[in-house]
Amino acid sequence: MSDSVAPPRPNEGGGFDVSRLLPQRSFGLKLILVCALALMMAIPAVFVWALIYQRSTDANQAVQEVAQLRGGMQDLMGPAITVPFERDIIASVNATNQVQTVQGRMVPYAETGTATSTLQTEVRRRGLHDVPVYTAETDFTATFEPSRIAAEAPAGARLRWSEARIYMALGDLRGAKEVRLTIGGQALELAPVENAGGYAPPGVYPPSGRSMVSAPLNWIFPPETGPLQAGASLRISGAQRVSIAAFAKDTVITMNGDWPSPSFDGGFLPDEREVRDDGFTATWRIPFLARGAPSVGADLSFDTLINTSPGATLVDPGNPYQSVERALKYAPMFIGLVFLTYFLFEATSRVRAHPAQYVLVGLAQTVFYMLLLSISEVAGFNLGFVIAATATVLTLSSYAGSVFGSPASGIARTTRAGLPSMVLVDGAGNNRFPTRSGSP
């Protein structure tokens, strides 16, 4: 049937009915209206995105709560020695030169060092959310060259050997279960460094926001020339991530664990790695030049090493929020595709669909993402997608059948000359597009 314009006629209140001036069966205008309705469906999609954001925020809060109780993300640094010194400098005060005594710390890092860490992981649950946590057994070995301390000290420095100390860094001391340290075959008793996250003793620069432990070396005289061996053993608990700083001039770090989906990050990627269904193994070899920090110097900050420490993050592959959010990004395309399909059904079946019916179809697809989110939180994304998609497809299919041709929508079958013919009726039972007898 071609488009036609009905002649204007007075309405009941007088004047003319403006709607009669518009084409009553224009599929072009209907297509424009359907496209506009498809774009309007982005509004409920935004509300679904806000719901996903809120659920994701709640999940992150649950992870942080469990992580704080377990020790959080642990950033480890192997043994490093500090030796205080003082020296006299000439400073200009009130246009006169005066001699002042300044203090500092010599920080010799190990010449060579190795770190081996083994992670045993488990999943703790807080409400609906899973939090990966671990217990790490870490062993350090370090070789120091004490003769370099005096050789690299500033001119005129007077080293106070009796105040020399050895330091180690952790992300959070609440996760420290056991810490042992030996140097030169002598066991040392470690203690927390007071105010390690804020003010520190002059010349000691702890990593920002991290904890430190230290022990006095009890040196009376300069140590004997030759390599000085140190070893440490840590048993710590933590959550989400563990990293080990390149604490030596040349450092080799080996990390293995039973988590099947690690994400290697930090300042360096592993030189060798193997990820299996039952765990992972990774090895980093960090030479002196790649480390980007001096091997010995005055008033060196540990931040330089800690901020680029390589490590592994325990990624939860079952996190549904990223998957649902990615699926929601395609909502306009799928809603538009379904609207176009309904429009083609309308054009070919000669049954007019009301715009409100398109809105109901769009809202049903929006409910799909809400259903996907709620099921994925409990049963996982894959199963949630299958259930939500099946329910939505069945709903839309049955509704399309009721609108465009099922017996429930008023399809009456009659028989003429032994052949079935169809009479389409509207919601009030009035005959729409009757089939004439004798038509082919």
N, C-alpha and C positions, 0 to 999 in steps of 0.2 A: 504494500500500500504506500503510495507516495505521500510526502508531507503536504498538509493542507492547513489553511488558516480559516477557522470558523468565523462567520460574520458576527460582529459585535451585537450584543443584545443587552437590554436593561437588566440590572439585577433587581432583587426584591426591594432594596432601599432606594431605588432610583439611580440614575447614572449608568455607567457601563462597567462590566466585569473585565478588569485589565487582563486577567489570566486568559481570557478568550482570545486576546490579540496574539498570544504566543502559539507557536506550532505545538499541537497536542501530542504528536507522535514522532517528534524529531529525535532520532537516535544520535545525531551529532551533539545536540545539547545534553542528552542523557549521558553521553560519553564524557563530556566535560564535567558534568556533575559527579559522575563516578570517580574521575581523577581527583576532583577536589575533596571528595569524601575519603579517598585513600590517603591523601596528604593530612587530612584532619585526624586520622588514626595515629599519627605520630604523637598526639597529645597524651592518650592513655599509655603509649609506649614509654613516654618520659616518666610517668608515675611508676611504671614497673621498674625502670632503671633506678629511680630513687629508692625503691624497695630493695633492689639488689645491693645498692650502695650501703644502705643501713644494715642489712644482714652481713655484708662483708666487713663493715666496721665492727659489728658485734663479734665476729669471728676473730678479727685482729686483736680486739681487746681481750678475748679469752686466751689467745696465744700469749699475749704479753703477761697476763696474770700467772699462767703456768710457768712461763720462762723466768719470771722474777723469782719464783719459788725454787726453781731448779738451778739458778745461777746465770740464766740468760745466755747470750752469745759470748763465747769465750775466745778472747784474743791472747795468745800465749807468746811470751818472749823468753828465750833461753838466757843463761847466765851472762851478766855484764858486770865488769869491775869498775868502781870509781875510787879515785885517790884524791883527797882534797889537797890544795896547795894555796900558798899566798905569795904575793910578790909586791914589790914597791914600784910605784909609778910616779912620775912628776906631773902634777896637775896644776893648772892655772886657776888661782882663787884670788879674786879682787886684784887682778893685774899683777899678782906675785906668784911665783912658782913655789909649790909646796909638794913635799913627798907624802904620798898616801899609800896605804897598804890595802890591796884588794884581794879578795878570795875567789877561788874557783874550784872546779873539779876536773881532773883528767879522767876521760872515759875511754879505756881500751876495750874494744870488742874482741871476741875470740878470733884467732887466725882461721881456724877451721871449726866447723860445727855440724852435728847431725841431730835430727829430731825424728823420732818414730812414734806415731800416734795410732792407737787402735780404738775404734768406736764400737760400743755396744748400744744399739738403739732400741727404743720402745715407743709406743704411742700412748699418750695420756689423753683422756677425754674430759672436756669441760662443756657440759651441756650437749649440744649437737656437734661440737667442733672437736676435731682431732688435732693434737699437738705432738709433733715428733720431738723427743728428748733423747739424750744420750749420756753415757758414762765413758769417759776417755782415759785411757792409760797412755801416758806420754813419757818417753825417755829422751833426755838430752845428753849429748857429749860435747865438750868444748875444749879447745887447746889454746891457751893464752901464751903470749910472749912478753913477760914482765919487763924485759930490758927496753922495750919500745916506749914504756911510760915516761921514763926520764929523758929518753932521746927526743921525744916529741913534745915535751913540756915547754911552755913559753920561757923565754930568756929571763933569768933571775928568779925563776919559780922555786920555792922551797916546799918540797913535797912532804906532806904529813902522813907517813906510811902507817902510823899507828891507828889512823882513822879510816883506813881503806875498808871498803865494804863491797859486797857482791849483791846484785839485784836480779830479780826476776819479775815478770809482769803477767797478770791474769786479767781476764775481763771482769770477773766478779768473784770476790773471795767467798761468797756464800756457797759457791759450788766447789770449793776446795775440800776434798775429802782427805787427802794425804799428800804432803809435799816433803821430799827429801833432797838434800844437797850435800855433795862432797867435793872438796877441792884439795888437790895434793894428797889424796888418801885420808883426809881428815873430814869427819862429818860435822856439819854446821847446823845450828838451830836458827831457823828462819822466823821472822816476826813481821807483822804487817807494818807498812810504812805509814806513819800518821799523816792524814790529810793528803793522801796521794792524789786525790782528784782535784784538790785546790792548791793551797799554798804548800810548797815543798821546801826543804832545807836548801840553803844557797848552793847553786851549782847542780842540784839534782832536778831533773825535769821529767817527771813521770808522764806517761801517756795520758792525754786528756780523757777524763771520765772512766779511767781504768784503775785497777788496784795493783799494788806492788808489794812484794815481800823482799826482805833483805837480811843480811847477817854480817857481823864484823869479821874481817879476815885475821885479826889479831897479829898483824905484822908489826914487829918492833924495828926491824931493819929492812932495807930493800930486799925483796926476794932473790933467791939465787938465780943466776943466769941459766936459761934453758926453758924448754916448754913446761907449762904448768897445766896439768890435766884437771878438768872439772866434769862432774856428772850430776844430773838431777833426774828425779822421777816424780811425776805428778799423777794423781788420780783425781779427776774433777768430774763434775756433772754440769750439764748445760742444756741448751735448747736451740734448735734451728740451725746454728752455724758454729763452726770452730775454725780458727785460723792460727797459723804459727808464723811469727816474724822471722826474717832472715837475720838472725842475731849474730852471725859470724861473717868474717870477711868472705869466706866461701862456705855456703850452706847447702846441705842436702836434707830435704824434708820428705818423709814417706808417711802417707796416711792411708789407712784402710779401715773399712767398716762394713756392717751388714745391712746398710740402707740401699735399696735398689735404684733410687733416683736422685743422686747427688748433683748439685750444680757447682762447678768449680769457678771460683771468682777471686777477687782481690787484685793485687798488683801484678800477678803472674799466673799464667795458665800452666798446668802440669806438663812436664816434658814427656812423661809416660803415664798413661791411665788405662784402666780396664774397668768397665762397668758391666756387672753381671746381674742376673735375677736375684742372686743371693748376697749381693754386696758390691763393693768397689775397691780398687787399689789405685793410688796416684802417687807420683814421685816428682818433686821439683828439685832442680839443680840451679842455684842462684849464685853466679860468680860475683866477684867484687865490683866490677864495672856496672853490671846490671842492677846491683843493689842500690846504687846512687847515694851512698853515705860513706864518710871516711871510716877507716878502720880504727883510728885512735885520734883523739883531739880534746881540746878544752871545752867544757860546758856543752857537750853534745846533747841533743834532745832525743829521747827514745821515740817521740812521735814520728820521726822520719821513717823509722822501720815499721812501727805498728800500723800506720795508715796505709801501707802498701803490702801488708802481710797476705800471703796466699792462703786460701782455705776452701772449705766445702760447705755449702748450704744444703740442708736436708729438705728437699722440695717435696711437698705433698701432692702426688699426682691425682689424688681424689678430691682436690679442692673444686667445688662445683661453681663457685661464684665467677671465676674468670671464664669458664666455659659457657655459662648462661649469659653473661654479658656479651660474649662474642656472638652467640646466637641471636641476641636481641638486636645487634647492629644490622642484621639482615631483615628485620621485621618490615620496614617499608617495602622492600622488594617482594616479599611473600604476600603481604596484604594486597599490594597492587596487582600481583599475579592472580590471586583468587578473585578480586573484584573484576578483573578483566574476563576471567572465565565465567563468572556469573553474568556479566554483560553479554557475552557471546551466547550463553544459554537463553538469555532474554530475547536477543535479536533473532535467534533461530527458532525458538519455540513459540513466538508471538504471544508470550505471556508477559505482562508488564509487572516488573518488580518495583515496589515502593522504595524510595531512598532509605527509609528507616530499616528496611531489610538488609541493605548493604551495611548500615551501621552495626546491626546485630552480628553480621558475619565478621566485621572487623573487630568487634569486642570479643567475639569467641576466639579469634586468633590471639588477642592480647591475653586472654585467660590462659592460653596455652603456655605462655612464658611464666606466668605465676604458678601454674601447675608444675611446670618443669623445675622451677626453683624449689618448691616445697618438697617434691619427691627426691630431687637430687641431693638435698641436704641429708636425707635419711638413707637412701638406697644407692646413691651414686649417680653420676651424670648419664651414663649409658642407659641404665635401666629407666631412669627418669625420663629420658628423651623418648624411649620406645613407648612408655605408658602415656605420656602427655600427647605425643603425636598420634597414637592410635585413638585416644579419646577425642581429640580435636577433629581428626579426619572423619570419624564416624558421625560426629555431631554435624559437621558441615555437609557431609554427603546426605544424611537423612533430611536435613533442612532444605538442601537443594532439590531433593526429590519431592518434598512436599510443596515447594514453590513452583517447580517447572515440569511436573508431570506425574507424580505418584497418585494412586487412587485416593490417598488421604486428602489431597488438595482439591478434589472435585473432578477427577477424570472419570467420565462415564463412558462405558463402552456400549456401543449399540451395534446391531448387525443389520446390514442392508445388502441384499442380493447375495447373502452367504458370506460377505466380507465384513470384517470389523471396521467400524469407523469411530472417530473420537469426537466428543463434544466438550470443549473447554468452557468451564464455568468460572465465574469470579466468586469472591467470598460471600456475596449475597445470593448466590444461586442463579444469577442471570446468565443467559447464554452469551458466550463470547466467541466470535469468529465461527459460527455454525457451519458445518460441512453440508453443502447442498446435495440433495439426492440427485444422482445422475452424473455427479462430478467424477472424474477419473480417479 
